[in-house]
């Protein structure tokens, strides 16, 4: 029993590490892309149809890749950067690249829902494009963005579990290597239970944060 607790505890920490850093990098990449998608569309504050179309297609291509295939495709790139393509740290790269397009689309959709009248009013008051983005678009869309990022984090937990099939570490690796391959059902069940609890906690935290932002309006 003690051994199982140690294995589950270590794997849980690895999963949290993967999800935290991949979420951070996905937001770092995806959030600005989402803003670009919004402001450059034909209804945006700086319409650039050709640029918007090209960027949109690139993001769609990245979104269409199944995660396991994307992880395999990125093995040489991951090995080039980190010197290894296996393990918890190496998995952060494909996880980040897989999640960034989703964050971009979530951000774009949330920004598209902002009332155009608010933007026009800000423009009439002499606000610059940067001020409209920072003081109008982002604050107005924040609840939807937070809600969308919560779903992205939950997907990352699922992706991190799939990464275990390719030696990515974490709870997925624990369930496959120690549970399935060694016929230890109790370890597999423990890993699944922890994943379910993590998802529930993430959803709860995301909902609370969204409601808190809405209550301050």
C-alpha positions, 0 to 999 in steps of 0.5 A: 500500500505504501509503495502504491501511495509513493508511486501515485504521489510521484506521478501526480506531481509529474502530471501537475508539473506537465499541466502547469507549464504546458498551460503557461506556455500555451497561454503565452503563445495562444492568447496573443494569437487569439487577439490577433485573430480578433483584431485582424478579422473584417469586423476587427479594429485593424482589419487585415483579411489576408493575414487573418486568413493565413493565421487562421488556417495555420491554427486550424492545421495545428488543431487538427493533429491528434495529440499522439501523432503530434507528439511523435512528429515533434520527437526530433524537435523535442530532442533537439531542444532538450536532448531527450524526447522522453520524460516529464519535461520533454512532454511539456513541449508537445503539450504546449503546442497542442494546447496553444491553438485551442487557447487562440480560438477560445480567446478569439471567440471570447473577444468576438462576443464583446459588444461592438458598441463598447468598442465604438464608444471607446474609439469615439473617446479617442482610445488607441488600438492598444488601449481598446485591447487592454482596457476594453476587449480583454476585461470584457472577454475575461470570464469567457477566456477563463472558462475556456482555459479551464476546459483547455487545462482539463484537456491537458490532463487527458493529453498528459495521460495519453503521453504516458503511452510514449514514456511521457511520465505522470499518471498515464505512464503509471497506469500503463507501465505499472498497472496495465503491463504488470497486471496491477489493477489497483495501481491503474484504478488509483491513477484513474481516480486521481485523474478524475479528482484533478479534473473535478478540482480544476473545473471547480476552481475555474468556475469559482474564478469565472463567477468571481470575475463576473461578480465584480462587474 
